[in-house]
Amino acid sequence: MMDLVDLPAVDSLNESVLLLADSIHELVYGLLACFVVALGVCFVILKYYRVLSGLSSYRHGRFSSEKASRLFDMGKLDELLAYAEKCAKKYPNDVEIRFYIGLAFYARGDLQEAKRELETAASINPHYRDAVSAYLEAIEEHEMPDPAAQSH
């Protein structure tokens, strides 16, 4: 003879399985929502860290080498100097700012100021010496007395 199945127990078991499935479903969606929120928080933290640490562009108050380069290329040396010197007051040890100040002085023919700023850039970051060496060599050649002029 066949064993009879207890139908109320099976119904109760089915109901428990459905409740468990619904609970797992809600848990997964809750965890996914928490993950999305945590990801958003990380994005905001990273964004503000970049602003505070100076990794952002000039629109957040930092020096923009793109702007400086554009001013130099357009021959707006006075504007470049004003811009770079203003930034140098806030960031005196920024090697790019010092380089562009030196470059502007060099282009204006103020070789003593150019030399001072380019040497400052190289002293802030010795790896920058290669970037300024050609300018410093040209300044030194210009400063050397011409032997032909001295013989007269």
N, C-alpha and C positions, 0 to 999 in steps of 0.2 A: 504494500500500500504506500501511497505517496505521503510525504510529510507536508503538512499544511504550513503555509507561510503566514506569519503573523502580519497581516496587512496594516494595522495601525502602526506597528514598529517600522515597517518599510516607509510609510508615509512620513513618519517623524524623521527618519534617516534622510529621506529626500529633502525635506524642509531644512534640515540642518546643513546639508551639503550646499543647498542654494544660498542660505544665509552666509556660509563660509565663503562661497564664491563672490558674493556681493561685498563682503568685508575685504577680501583680498583685492578686488577691483578698486574699492575706495582707497585702500592703503597705497596701491600703486599710483593712482592719480594724485594722492596727497604727497607722496614722495617726489613725483615728477614736478609738482607745483613748487615744492620746497627747493628742488634743484634749480628750477628756473629763477626763483627769487634769489638764491645764493649766487647764481651766475650774474644776475643783474647787479647785486651788491659788489661783487668782485670787479665788474666793469666800472662802476662808479668809483671805487677805491683806486683802481689803476689810473683812471682819468685824472683824479685829483692828485694822486702821487706824482704823475707826470707834470702837472701844472706846478706843484709845490717844489719839485726837484729841479725844475728848470729845463725839462726835456721837451717842453712844448715850444711853439713858435712865438714870434714877437707879439702876436695878438694877445698873449697872456703876459706881456711885459718883458719878454726876453729879446735878445739881439737876434736879428734875422740876417744871416750871411747872404741870403738871396737878395734882400733889399739892399744891403751894402754893395754887393756885386753889381746890381742894376745901377745904383747911383754912380759907382766908379765907371762903369761902361758908358754911361751917358755924360761923363765928364763933370758931374755935379760934385766936385771935391769939397766945396764948403759945406754943402748939405750933408755929405757923407761924414765929414769931420764932426759936424754938430750932432748928428745922429749917434755916431760911434762914441764920442766923448760923453754924451748924456748916458749912454748905456754903461760906459766904463765907470761912471760914478757909482752905479748900482752894483756892477760886477767887475771890480778892478783886476781880478785875476783870470779873466776870460781871455784865453789866448787868441781866439778869432777876433775879438774886438780890438785887441792890441795890434794884431796883424793888419787889420783894415785901417786903423789910425796911421800906422807906419806907412802903409801903401799910399794913402791919401797925401801924407806929407812928402813922400818920395815923388809922387806925380806932380806936386806943386813946386818941387825943387827945394824944399826945406829939408836938406839932407841930414842936418844934425838931429832934428826932431824925428825924422824917419829912422835914423840909426838907433836912437834911444828907444823908440817904441818897438822896433823889430827885435832889438836885443832883449827887451822886456818880454816879448812874446816867446822868444827862444829860452829865456831863463824860467818862465812859468812852466813850459813843457819842452824839455830838451829834444823830444822827437820832432818838434816843429822847426828845429834848426835847418833842416833840408829845405823847408818852404821859404825861409828867409835868407838863406845863404847867398843866393844870386844877387839879391838886393844889397846885402851888406858888402859883398865883394865890389859891386858897382859903385857904392858909396865910397869905399876905401880907395878905389882907383881914382875917383874924382877928387878925393881929398889929398892924394899924393901930389907933391909939387912936380911940375913938368920940368924934367932936366934941361930941355932945350930952352925954356923960358928963363931959367936961372943963369945960363951961360952968357946972356946978353947984358 
